[in-house]
Amino acid sequence: MLRFNRSAKICAAVLAAAITLTSVSSQVYAATGNVRFHIVKAGFIVGIGGGSGVLNFKGRNYRLSIGGINVGTIGASAVDLVGTASNLRTAADIVGTYTQGSAAIAIVGGGRVATLQNANGVVIRVRGPAIGLEASLSLSGMSISMQ
């Protein structure tokens, strides 16, 4: 019986070590990159937007294309956004569709702040000034692809 308790304790210790190593390695494996986007949108009721961007990840720059549709947009605006993309394992993880519900008014010199997430678990946090006039109460969808 003493032998069983000792082997059970050893198995428990090995299992705990394996779980710890797995969680530490997955946290270390995911990294954060810097993003820069230039987006232009315009519309009346249904808005269409698009633009370009750059992901700087692990010392390399990756060119990005951005597209999207907004429902409830009236007006036009251009925005330059800078921020971070977190939970990246590879640069390609940034590719996908990002959604966010928003209510915003941008007047010349106004600003934008957004936090978006895609199906890969990548979280983009960006901010920047907007130029133009736009009022929207929208469910926005943004799609990012690599060029």
URDA-V49345 format. One line per field, one symbol per residue. ss: DSSP state (H for helix, E for strand, - for the rest). phi: phi as a letter, one per 40 degrees, with the letter a starting at -180 (. if undefined). psi: psi as a letter, one per 20 degrees, with the letter a starting at -180 (. if undefined). Layout:
ss = ???
phi = ???
psi = ???
This chain:
ss = -HHHHHHHHHHHHHHHHHHHHHHHHHHHH-EEEEEEEEEEEEEEEEEEEEEEEEEEE--EEEEEEEEEEEEEEEEEEEEEEEEEEEEE--HHHH-EEEEEEEEEEE----EEEEEEE-----EEEEEEEEEEEEEEEEEEEEEEEE-
phi = .cccccccccccccccccccccccccccccbbbbbabbbbbaibgbbbbaibabbbbfgbbbcbbbaabbbhcbhaababbbibbbgccbcccccibbbacababbbdgcbbbabbbbccgcbbbbaicbbhbabababcbbbbbcc
psi = hhgghghhhggggggggggghghghhhhhprprqqpqoppqqrofpqprrbrrppopljqpppqqprrpqpjpoaqqqpoqqbqorkphrhihhpappqppqoqppqpiarqpqpqqrhijpppoqqrqqpapppqnqoqppppqq.
